[in-house]
Every structure is written in structure tokens, then in C-alpha cells.
Amino acid sequence: MTMINEKLTKEETLLRAMLEREGVTFERIANWKTLADHIRIHRHFLNEELSSDISWDDALFSWYETVYKPLTNALWSINIRRTFPGQGPGDIYLAVSNHWFYLKEKNPDTTPEEAVQSFVETYGTGMARWFSRFFFA
């Protein structure tokens, strides 16, 4: 349940509007804030890499193209929702995104597909978890 005093910033509202057009929703406002934090972290890394001050809009576009789209393409290339009943697309994305982040700490070359495979094999339920081994083979 959303707290009455919880409000999204202008940046978080822009992010929400952009992703809701793609069917990403959250029941809790806090998840939009978490996703916006992912973009802020992405922006920080871009600023370090480019020795520049990247705007929120540029960081959002970069995150969308280099993180969000590759990971969602890997997620929806199989029907991952069957493996996580009761979870919406936004919740699944956040969980797999966090998993990918930790995998990349061990191996920076971890691909989105490898992150999805690892996540499904580790946390999935039912027969879809078992069949995921064939989807990624």
C-alpha cells in the first residue's frame, strides 16, 4: 500500500510515464524510487567514465538503451512470468537487474542473457525453472 506522503520527483514521474507505456507497473511508489536510483547510479558511472556532468535525461536515455532494453529483451525472450507467478513485469525486472549487478561484480562481462538464466535457475519455481535450462542451453 502506498503511503499518502510519498511522492515522486519530476525525474521519477518522467521515468514512470516512460515505462508505464511499455506495461511496467509497480504497486508501491518505493519501487519507482528504486528504479530511479538505478539510473542515478548509472549516471554516476557515466560521469566518471566520461569525466563530464551528464544530465538526468541523457543518463535516462543511456540507461534505457544499454541496461533496460538489453535486460528486458533477454527477460521476455522466454516466458519468464510463468517462473515467477504473482510477480509483475516491473518487480521481475528489478529483481533480475539487482541479480545482474551482483553477477557483474564477480564478472564484469556477464551478459543480460546470463543474468536471466542464473536468476531463473536460482530463484524460479515449478517446471519453468527446470525447462529454463533448455531455453538457455
Protein Blocks (a to p, Z undefined) as FASTA:
>chain_A
ZZfklccdfklmmmmmmmmmnopacfbfklmmmmmmmmmmmmmmmmmmnopacdfklmmm
mmmmmmmmmmmmmmmmpcfklmmghiafklmmmmmmmmmmmmmmmmmmbcfklmmmmmmm
mmmgcjklmmmmmmmZZ
